Amino acid sequence: MDMIRNGLKQALLDKQLQVGCWMSLGSHTAAEICASSGFDWVLIDMEHAPNDIPQVLHLLQAVAAYPCSVMVRAYWNDTVLIKRLLDLGVQSLLLPNVQTAEEAERAVAAVRYPPRGVRGVSANSRSNRFGRIKDYFKKADDEICLMVQIETRMGLDNLDAIAAVDGIDGLFIGPQDLAADLGHLGNPGHGDAREAMGKTLGRIANSGKVPGILAFVEADARHWIDQGARFVAVTGDSFLLARSTESVVAAFKG
């Protein structure tokens, strides 16, 4: 069996815009609907959603039939958690709240096999199709797409050092947390926060790494794309359900 190629990583290396959908509901049906809608990627969220390891596996299986890349946001930059996600077959990871080069280096080590890293070795897991991909250990590291979130002042201060870490493919701005750390809790649209985000996208692009951001308002998403963002979350399953149901209710009870 041939090595499974990471289409998302290749598209980002080719500087193609990749737009995606955030999945927080933990619903297999919602995951299938999102994955079959034409998005370049979907993200399974573990940080702010009730998705644990078994649920992630079920969601991966639900979307596997569709031509859509899958990323998982781990709930923390934790070596053991990352190992378990990789063994499930996850090739693209987003890690929250990375603030220093040392934290970025730890993340890279977690996704690489020895001697380049510390990833635990399993010869019979979903990642290597239960031992059927014979050259998996030689090629696995190269198919990992690793992105880290910049969400704090400290992250901004250390952005250049984080971006310089070999093995970090992209840096993703978390608008809500970054705005909160800048003193604007609940208001990522504040002028100071937007200015910081725009400058940060430029710094990421100048580093040669992929600039990413979350923007569920279309005008914001288009603005950040114009500013150089190439990995953009443009909506989410729970967001769509909440806003659409509100709209229907307003139409009848307005």
N, C-alpha and C positions, 0 to 999 in steps of 0.2 A: 504494500500500500504506500502511495506517495505521501510526502510531507504536505500538511495542510498549509496553504499559503495565506498570509494575512493581507487580504485585499485592502483593508483600511490603511494599513501602514504604507503599502505601495502607493495608494492614491495620494496620501499626504506627502510622501517623498517626491511624487510627481507634481506637487504644488496644486493639486485639484481641491476646489472647495468641497467640503463634506458637511452636509447638514443632517441633523439627526433629531431623534425624539427620546426624551427622558422617560423611563418607565419606573413608576413608583407604586403602582397598584398591587403588584404581586399576582396579577391575573394572567393565566395562560391564554385566555381568549383575547384579552386586550393586547398581550404581547404579539400574538399572531396577527391581529389587525394592524398594529403599528409596523411590524416587520414586513408585511405584505403591501404596504401603502406606497412604497417608492422612496422611502428615506434611504440615505446612504448608510446610516447606522442607527442602531438603538442602543441605549444604555440602561443596564439593570442597576438600580441604585440600592446600595446596602446601607449608606450612611443615614439617610433621612427617609427610609422606607422599611417596612417589615419583611425584608428579604434576608433570610439566613442561608447557609450553605445548601441544604437540600432544596430550598425554594429556587435558588439561583440555578441549580442543575435542571430543575423542571422547566424553568423559563428558557434556558439554553436549548433544551430539547424541543420546546414549543416553536422556537423561531428558526430552528436549524434547516427547515425545508425551504426557506425563503432567501432570495439573493440580497441579503442585507447583513452588513457587518455588525458584530456585537461587542460592546465594551462593558465592563463592569466597574462601577465605582465601589471600591472597598470602603469599609467604615473607618479604616485607619491604616497607616503605613506600618503594618505588622507582618513580620516575616512568616509566621506560621499561617496566618490568614491568606497571605499571598500564595504560599505554597499550595494550599488547598484549592484555591481558585484556579491556579495554573493546572493542577492535576485534573480539574473538571473539564479542561480544554479551553479555558479562557486565554486568548492571545493578546487582548487589548485591555489595559488596566488604567484607571484614573484613581490617583491617590489624593486624599484631601489634606489641606493645611500643611504643605511642605514649606518650611521656613528657612532652611539652611542647606548649604551644599552637602554637609554631612548627612542630613536626612535624605537628600536625594541619592547620595551614594549608597546608603543603606537600602533604599528601594531598588536600585539597580542590582545590587548584590542579591537581593531576594528573588529576582526573576532570572538569574543566570546560574547555570550549573557550575560546580567546581571544575577547574581551579579559578574561573573568572568570577564566581559568586558562591552563594551558599544554598541554592535551591536544593531541597531534598530530592533524592532520586527514587522514582517509582517506575519499574519496568512494565507495569500492567495497570494503566489508568486510562481514563477517557481521552486524555490529552494525546497519548500515542496510540489511540485506537486499540487499547488493550494488548499492546505489544506487537501490533501488526505493522507499524511504521518502523522499519528496521533501522533507518538512519536518523531517527527522531533526535537522539541526544546530540548528534553533530549539527543539526539545523535548527533546533528549537529556539535557541537564544536569538537568532537572526529574525525570527518571525514574531517576536514580542514587540508590541507597541506600548510604550510606557509614557503616560502623561501625568503631570503633577499639578496640583492646584495652588495658585497664588492667591491668598485670602487675607493677608495681614500686612501691616506696615513692615514687620520684620521680613516677610517674604519679598516685599518690594525692595527693601534695602539690600537683600542678598540675591536679587533676581539674576544678575549677571553671573554670579558664581554658581547658582543652581543650573542655569542654562548651559554652563560650560561643562557640566558633568557628562561624560561619555555614557550613552545608554538612555539618557532622557530625550524622548522624541518630541515632546511638546509641553507647553506650559499653559494652563487653563485658568482663566480668571473666574473666581467665584464672586459675582457682583454683590450679593447680599452680605456675605461675611466681610468682604473687603470694605464695603460701605460702612458696616457696623464698626469695624476697627478704626476707620477714619473719623468716627464720631457721628455717623449718620444712620443709626440703626433703623431698618425698615424703609430706607429711602435711597436705594441705589441710583435713583435719577438725580440726586443732588449734584449740583455743578462741580463741586470738588471731587466727588466720587467718579463722575463721568470723565473729568479731565485726567484723573489718575489712571482710569481704565484705558483711555485712548493712548496715553503715553506708554503704558505698560505693553499694549499690543505692539506698538512700534519697537520697543526694546526687545521684545521676544522675537519679532521678525528679524531685527538686525543681528540677533544672536545666531540665526540660522535654524532655530527650532520652530516648531509649528505653534502659531498663536491660536488659542481657543477661548471661547466665552459662551456663557448661557444668556439667551435673550429671547424671551417668550413673546415680546411685542414685536410685530413685523418691522415697524419703522426702526426700532433699536437694532434688530438683527441686521437689517440692510445697512444701517449706519456703521456697525462694527465690521461688517464684511468690506465696506468701502475703506475702512481703516486698516484692513489687512488680515482680519480673522479668517482662518481657513477651516477650522473645526468648530462648528456652531450648533448649539442645541437651540432649536427654534420653537419647540413646544414639548409638552409632556402629556402622558396619558391621564393623570389625575387633573392636571391643569385644563385639558380639553373637556373632560367630563364636568368639572366644576363650573367652568365658564359657560359651557353650552346649556347645561341644565338651568343655570340662572337666567340665561337669555330666553329660554322657552317659558319659564315661569313669568318673567317680566312681560312677555308678549300677551299673556292671558290675564295677569293680575296687575299689570303695570300701574 
